């Protein structure tokens, strides 16, 4: 049977669901019966960027040119450093809204971006 990538588990309580383009945070409260959920949806460009970063080796810098080529190759818009900067800003804000620090996506000044200091594990189905 062929396993396929369903998504990623971030820090044991946040799941990236690729097919539905969303991040789901589920945390237990102090009571055993209480759980809370937060959901953030991603657009296609945000998802492609996050998948590119999550698919790289932990701590490995993904070069800006590789991001520009891979993230925008399937869209009708033209890549630019300003679009990349804005995309990183929006994605960091969405991640922060579900409890992931903005430093999760770190900048290697002038070179690219990398993921910093979080547990990331792929989830396969099949």
N, C-alpha and C positions, 0 to 999 in steps of 0.2 A: 504494500500500500504506500502511496506517495504522500509524504508529509508536506504541508504547505504552511507558510508563515501566516499566522493569524494576527499577531501584533507583538507588543512588548509589555513586560511588567517592569515598572519603575518604582524603586524603593518599596517593594512589597505591598503597596496599597493603591497604586495607580496603574491602570491598564490602558494601553493604546489599542483600540480596535480599528484596524486598517480599513476593513470593508465599509464600516460606518463612519469613518473619518472623525473619531471622537476619542477623547481622553476621559476616563471614568475614574474618579477617586472614591474609594469606599474605606471608611474608618469606623472602628468601634468606639463608642463612647465608654464611659466608666462602667455603665451597666451592661450586663451580658446581652440584654435584649435590644439595646439601642445601637443603631448603625446610622451613619449619614452618608449620603452620596452627593457628589458634585460632578457635573458633566460639562465638558467644553467641546464644542465642535470646531473642526478645522476645515479650511478650504483646501483645494487641491495643491496650491503652491506651498502652504504651510505644512501640509502632510508630507509632500516630497522632501522639503528641507529637513523636517524632523526624522523621517526615515533614513535619509542620507547620513545624518549625524548619528542616529542610533545604530546604523549598520557598520559604522567604522569601529576600529579597534578602540578600546577604552583609552582615553587621553590622547589619541592620535588627532592631529590637526587635519581638518578637511580644508584644502586650499580654496581661497575665494574663487578662483577661476573654475575649479571643479564644481563648486556650488552653483555658480552662475550658469554653467553648461548643463548640469543635471537637473536643476530645479526649474529652469525656465524653458528647457528644450521642447516641452509638450504644450506650451501655451503660446498664445499669439502676441504676447508682449515681449519687449526687448529687455534683457537683463542690464542692470547697472549697479554700481556700488551703492547708490542711494536707495534703490529698491531693496537691495540685500540688507542694508542697515535697517530700513523700515520693517522689513519682514522679520528680522531678528528681534526687533523691539516688540512687535505685536505678538510674536510667538512667546517671548519671555513673559509678557503680561498675561497671556492665557495660561501659561504654566504656573505663574505665581498665583493666579486666581484659584487653583486647585491645590496649592500647597507646596509647589516645587520652587526653590529659591531661584532668583533671576540669574545667579551665578552658575546654574546648571549648564547653560550655554555660555561658554567663555570665549573671549576674543584673544587670539594670538595676533597681536597688533601688526597690521600690514600684511599678514600671511593668510589667515583664515579663522575658523572657529572649531571648538572641540567641546565635548561633554566633560564635566568636571565633578568628581566626588559623589556620584550616585550609583546605586546598584541598578543595572539594566540587564534583563534576561529576555531572550526571544520566547514567544509562545507559538507552538506549532499545533496544527490539527491534522487529523488524517489517520 
